[in-house]
Amino acid sequence: GDESYNGDSLQCVFSSSKAITAIAVATLADQGLIKYSNPVSTYIPEFASKPDVKVEDVLRHESGLANLHVGIEPTHLLKDHLHKGTVASLIANNKQTFPDSTPREYHNLTGGWIINEVVRKATPDNVTLGTYIRREFYKKHNVDVHLGLTKEELARTHPLKAMTVTKAVLQSLIPNAFGGEVEHNIFVFGKILNSFKKKFMEVEKRGFAPMFAGQSQQGDPGKSIPEFFNSSVWREGESPAGSVHASARALAKLAAAMSMGGKVEGGEVITPGAWSLLHANPVCRPDAQFGMARTEFTQGGVNMYKDYEDDTMKERLMKSGRDGFVGWKGMGGSVIQWHPKLQIGFGYACTFLTWWDMVNTKARKMQKEVKSCVQRAKEKNTDVNNNEPTTS
């Protein structure tokens, strides 16, 4: 392995970015600068044609703007260009589309782009989320999370890697006990691969464009995914729902603070008021992007992981071991989640992307073990370092 990669190395955390963005927005809501129940048009005049779209709808993935009819130019996400409002105007002019049986369709990137413009218009100094996160989290609390990397921060990142389709298929033929690097056998992996191709590689039948202008849906994802996400334009740009870069240590520190109501190491990352706003008003609904598996997003944009008696197999795969956690996850395995009851913060970042794994299997299994260890320690009245029980 790469011994230079450690707990302080910066890495893109993909959709785990959504939880970090949600925490930042909650601090603005606590200051009264943003109100979740306000229409987006309160902050972005171009959204006047969509008066029913509220800030909380965007954060719950229910704005009808999960997909675009015109792709975004990646360079328009650079900080200097964001102040022109080009991306927000493009999305505002996009036609809303909702699934047939649910208002919820996971917003891979569009929601973050909308929220960034809301923040820019709502803050007194008109800063982007990238500037705000750097100021409020990194400079004030030394939480090493960044949106829109500087040249110095780019030097701290490590290239993402992934298996090609061919190598992944061959690895699925090898049992894990004999060193196989794909968790699933060839039969299960074949089904997963077909599902991935249908969702992400086939021609879009509803007339939507790729998220980025000129982006091809063809080719080997084991090559195209790392190539794009290793690019400087992605790392330097601001996609608040997908391009936050963080160290694993920073994810764990921020998650630990959230598990303790916003406090960590004697400091207060967010106020109790911001914490409460972030976690308020969860709504459970099926999500069309996840094959109608249910998610339970709060008004602030974090998911409440709960086990239900009637969970489907797909829901169990997404949630097993995560009951009681709050937060979200990202491509390839990244996670930032917290368990307020058990006071567990869990953060995970990686350079090796299992691009086919849409249920976040790697991190979920580790998370399950961490939770189990804490529960056993509590049952034995010991601490998590295995110290002996104390008596009074």
PEJO-V679783 format. One record per residue. N is the residue number from 1. SS is DSSP state (h for helix, s for strand, l for the rest). NEAR is the number of other ideal C-beta (glycine too) atoms within 12 Angstrom. D_CENTER is the distance of its C-alpha to the mean C-alpha in whole Angstrom. Layout:
N_SS_NEAR_D_CENTER + N_SS_NEAR_D_CENTER
This chain:
1_l_10_26 + 2_l_14_25 + 3_l_7_26 + 4_l_13_25 + 5_l_22_22 + 6_l_17_21 + 7_l_18_19 + 8_l_22_19 + 9_l_29_18 + 10_s_36_16 + 11_s_48_13 + 12_s_47_10 + 13_l_54_7 + 14_h_45_6 + 15_h_39_2 + 16_h_47_2 + 17_h_48_4 + 18_h_48_4 + 19_h_48_6 + 20_h_59_8 + 21_h_50_9 + 22_h_51_10 + 23_h_49_12 + 24_h_52_13 + 25_h_46_14 + 26_h_41_16 + 27_h_37_18 + 28_h_39_19 + 29_h_37_20 + 30_h_27_22 + 31_l_22_24 + 32_l_16_25 + 33_l_29_23 + 34_l_41_21 + 35_l_24_22 + 36_l_38_19 + 37_l_21_22 + 38_l_27_23 + 39_s_26_23 + 40_h_43_21 + 41_h_26_25 + 42_h_23_26 + 43_l_34_24 + 44_l_36_24 + 45_h_19_27 + 46_h_24_26 + 47_h_35_25 + 48_h_17_28 + 49_h_20_28 + 50_h_27_25 + 51_l_17_27 + 52_l_22_25 + 53_l_39_21 + 54_s_30_20 + 55_h_39_18 + 56_h_36_16 + 57_h_39_17 + 58_h_53_14 + 59_h_49_12 + 60_l_41_13 + 61_l_46_12 + 62_l_34_16 + 63_l_39_18 + 64_l_32_19 + 65_l_41_17 + 66_l_39_15 + 67_l_34_17 + 68_s_35_19 + 69_l_23_23 + 70_l_25_23 + 71_l_25_21 + 72_s_39_20 + 73_l_24_21 + 74_h_31_19 + 75_h_23_21 + 76_h_30_21 + 77_h_42_18 + 78_l_28_20 + 79_h_29_20 + 80_h_17_24 + 81_h_24_24 + 82_h_36_21 + 83_l_23_24 + 84_l_19_26 + 85_l_27_23 + 86_h_26_24 + 87_h_43_20 + 88_h_39_20 + 89_h_23_24 + 90_h_31_23 + 91_h_42_20 + 92_h_33_23 + 93_l_21_25 + 94_l_33_23 + 95_l_21_25 + 96_l_28_23 + 97_l_21_22 + 98_l_23_22 + 99_l_24_22 + 100_l_11_25 + 101_l_13_25 + 102_l_26_21 + 103_l_28_20 + 104_l_33_16 + 105_l_35_15 + 106_l_42_11 + 107_l_42_10 + 108_l_35_9 + 109_l_41_10 + 110_h_45_13 + 111_h_45_11 + 112_h_51_10 + 113_h_48_13 + 114_h_49_15 + 115_h_53_14 + 116_h_52_15 + 117_h_43_18 + 118_h_49_19 + 119_h_43_18 + 120_h_34_21 + 121_h_32_23 + 122_h_32_23 + 123_l_27_23 + 124_l_13_27 + 125_l_14_26 + 126_l_21_24 + 127_l_28_22 + 128_l_40_18 + 129_h_48_15 + 130_h_41_15 + 131_h_29_19 + 132_h_40_18 + 133_h_42_15 + 134_h_31_18 + 135_h_22_21 + 136_h_35_19 + 137_h_34_17 + 138_h_32_19 + 139_h_15_22 + 140_h_18_23 + 141_h_28_21 + 142_l_21_21 + 143_l_38_17 + 144_l_34_16 + 145_s_50_13 + 146_s_42_14 + 147_s_48_13 + 148_l_38_16 + 149_l_34_17 + 150_l_21_21 + 151_h_12_24 + 152_h_11_24 + 153_h_28_20 + 154_h_23_20 + 155_l_14_23 + 156_l_23_21 + 157_s_34_18 + 158_l_29_19 + 159_l_23_19 + 160_l_39_17 + 161_s_26_19 + 162_s_32_19 + 163_l_30_22 + 164_l_23_24 + 165_h_29_24 + 166_h_16_28 + 167_h_23_27 + 168_h_33_25 + 169_h_26_27 + 170_h_17_30 + 171_h_26_28 + 172_h_28_27 + 173_l_21_31 + 174_l_20_31 + 175_l_15_31 + 176_h_15_29 + 177_h_8_32 + 178_h_9_33 + 179_l_10_30 + 180_l_21_28 + 181_l_23_25 + 182_l_35_23 + 183_l_25_23 + 184_l_28_24 + 185_l_19_28 + 186_h_20_29 + 187_h_14_29 + 188_h_18_26 + 189_h_31_24 + 190_h_20_26 + 191_h_16_25 + 192_h_29_21 + 193_h_32_22 + 194_h_18_24 + 195_h_22_21 + 196_h_27_19 + 197_h_21_22 + 198_h_17_22 + 199_h_23_19 + 200_h_27_18 + 201_h_24_21 + 202_l_14_24 + 203_l_15_25 + 204_l_20_24 + 205_l_9_26 + 206_l_18_25 + 207_l_13_26 + 208_l_22_22 + 209_s_24_22 + 210_l_26_19 + 211_l_36_17 + 212_s_32_19 + 213_l_20_22 + 214_l_15_24 + 215_l_25_21 + 216_l_20_23 + 217_l_24_22 + 218_l_15_24 + 219_l_18_25 + 220_l_25_23 + 221_h_33_20 + 222_h_29_20 + 223_h_24_22 + 224_h_26_20 + 225_h_33_17 + 226_h_27_17 + 227_h_22_20 + 228_h_32_18 + 229_h_37_15 + 230_l_25_17 + 231_l_25_19 + 232_h_23_20 + 233_h_25_19 + 234_h_36_16 + 235_h_37_15 + 236_h_30_18 + 237_l_40_16 + 238_l_48_14 + 239_l_46_11 + 240_l_51_9 + 241_l_41_6 + 242_l_42_6 + 243_l_50_9 + 244_s_51_9 + 245_s_46_11 + 246_s_47_12 + 247_l_35_14 + 248_h_35_14 + 249_h_25_17 + 250_h_39_15 + 251_h_48_12 + 252_h_37_14 + 253_h_34_16 + 254_h_48_14 + 255_h_46_13 + 256_h_33_17 + 257_h_38_18 + 258_h_44_16 + 259_h_34_18 + 260_l_27_21 + 261_l_25_20 + 262_l_32_19 + 263_s_23_22 + 264_s_26_22 + 265_l_16_25 + 266_l_9_27 + 267_s_19_25 + 268_s_22_23 + 269_l_39_19 + 270_l_38_19 + 271_l_23_22 + 272_h_20_23 + 273_h_21_23 + 274_h_33_19 + 275_h_31_18 + 276_h_21_20 + 277_h_35_19 + 278_h_45_15 + 279_h_34_16 + 280_l_27_19 + 281_l_23_20 + 282_l_24_17 + 283_s_27_18 + 284_s_23_18 + 285_s_27_18 + 286_s_26_18 + 287_s_31_16 + 288_h_28_17 + 289_h_28_15 + 290_h_31_15 + 291_l_25_18 + 292_l_21_19 + 293_s_28_17 + 294_s_30_17 + 295_s_40_14 + 296_s_34_14 + 297_s_40_13 + 298_l_35_14 + 299_l_32_16 + 300_l_46_13 + 301_l_51_10 + 302_l_42_9 + 303_s_43_10 + 304_s_35_14 + 305_l_41_14 + 306_l_24_18 + 307_l_20_20 + 308_l_18_23 + 309_l_8_26 + 310_l_11_26 + 311_l_20_23 + 312_l_18_23 + 313_h_13_22 + 314_h_21_19 + 315_h_28_18 + 316_h_21_19 + 317_h_24_18 + 318_h_37_14 + 319_h_33_15 + 320_l_25_18 + 321_l_31_18 + 322_l_40_16 + 323_l_27_18 + 324_l_26_18 + 325_l_43_14 + 326_s_40_12 + 327_s_50_8 + 328_s_50_5 + 329_s_45_5 + 330_l_44_5 + 331_h_42_8 + 332_h_37_11 + 333_h_40_10 + 334_l_49_8 + 335_s_49_8 + 336_s_49_8 + 337_s_47_10 + 338_s_45_14 + 339_s_32_17 + 340_l_27_19 + 341_l_20_22 + 342_l_29_22 + 343_l_27_21 + 344_s_36_19 + 345_s_40_16 + 346_s_46_14 + 347_s_44_12 + 348_s_37_12 + 349_l_46_12 + 350_l_37_14 + 351_l_29_16 + 352_s_28_17 + 353_s_36_15 + 354_l_38_16 + 355_l_37_15 + 356_l_41_16 + 357_l_36_15 + 358_l_31_12 + 359_l_32_13 + 360_l_42_11 + 361_h_30_15 + 362_h_28_16 + 363_h_40_13 + 364_h_33_14 + 365_h_23_18 + 366_h_27_18 + 367_h_39_16 + 368_h_28_19 + 369_h_18_22 + 370_h_33_21 + 371_h_32_21 + 372_h_21_24 + 373_h_23_25 + 374_h_28_25 + 375_h_22_26 + 376_h_17_29 + 377_h_22_30 + 378_h_19_30 + 379_h_12_32 + 380_l_16_35 + 381_l_13_35 + 382_l_17_33 + 383_l_16_31 + 384_l_18_28 + 385_l_9_30 + 386_l_12_33 + 387_l_11_35 + 388_l_11_38 + 389_l_13_38 + 390_l_9_40 + 391_l_5_43 + 392_l_4_44
